[in-house]
Amino acid sequence: MSVIRSVTEFIDKIKCLIGANENLHSTKHLFYRGHSDNSYQLIPSALRGKNEHDILLDFKHYAPSHKVNYNFIDERDRVLVDMQHYGMPTRLLDWTIAPLNALFLACEKNIDKDGEIFIFNPWGFVKEERLLLDKNGHKKHPEMHQIHVISRSLLSGGWEFNDIKNYIDDKFQFALNINDIELPYPFVATFTNERILHQRGVFTIQGQNTSRQNILGNFNNYLSTFTINGSEKRSILEDLNRLYINDYSIYPDFEGMKKMIDRSGGLFNLNSKVF
């Protein structure tokens, strides 16, 4: 496993990694995810002993008072993205297409602990696992991408497979197979808020297979990891701030402003003040 000690070293390794992935359809940006503690697992928050169905119902009851008004069936994917934004447990995992954002997130907390960055090739994953195309290279359905996202989203409400199958058949005229929704699926959500936009946020949504030991395994052939040396986190954060990748660029609101002031003493200061 590669160890990262500086921003420059990270950029060099990313450039090499992108080149190595060219045979897996990486003409598009990869997905990146930063963990500030390398003991953290790649598991969606709703699958860590939470009752996903109850959490969704709670959110549904109170969402109108917070001006969140979606169709909770047809727009379930957007509902889950908003829940994730507000810190609710969901079957989504946050990723970003901006590698330096992921580096910041891997360093911002747990100073002195080793962090970790996951680099996922979603395009190779979708292509090689034939999630959109059949064995002859033909698209299974014009709306196959949305079928993957919405069918997995409905799992969050406790829907059984036959109910999901009937819904997909009625809405898309597509005969869903239970194997179609087993694996996680990558997607780019509508940018419904400034934080997702600034973080260049993208997601994976968990499928039927929610066994903890298999979540990481589903991505193994398309996943690389870097360890962030804990003793270098402070200097990495300072170098990132020189590129104006900091608390306020990642969290473009008053919370991010406060974090930036706590860390650097102000929004325009180069050097870190408090850790």
Secondary structure, DSSP 4 states (H G I P E B T S, - for coil): -EEE-SHHHHHHHHHHHHHHTGGG--SSPPEEEEESSTT--S--GGGTT--HHHHHHHHHHHGGGGT----TTTTHHHHHHHHHHTT---SEEEEES-HHHHHHHHHSSSTTS-EEEEEE-HHHHHHHTTSSB-TTS-BS-TTHHHHHHHHHHHHTTT--HHHHHHHHHHHH-----GGGGSS-EEE-----SHHHHHHTEEEEE--S---HHHHTGGGGGGEEEEEEPGGGHHHHHHHHHHTT-SHHHHS-SHHHHHHHHHHHSSTT--S----
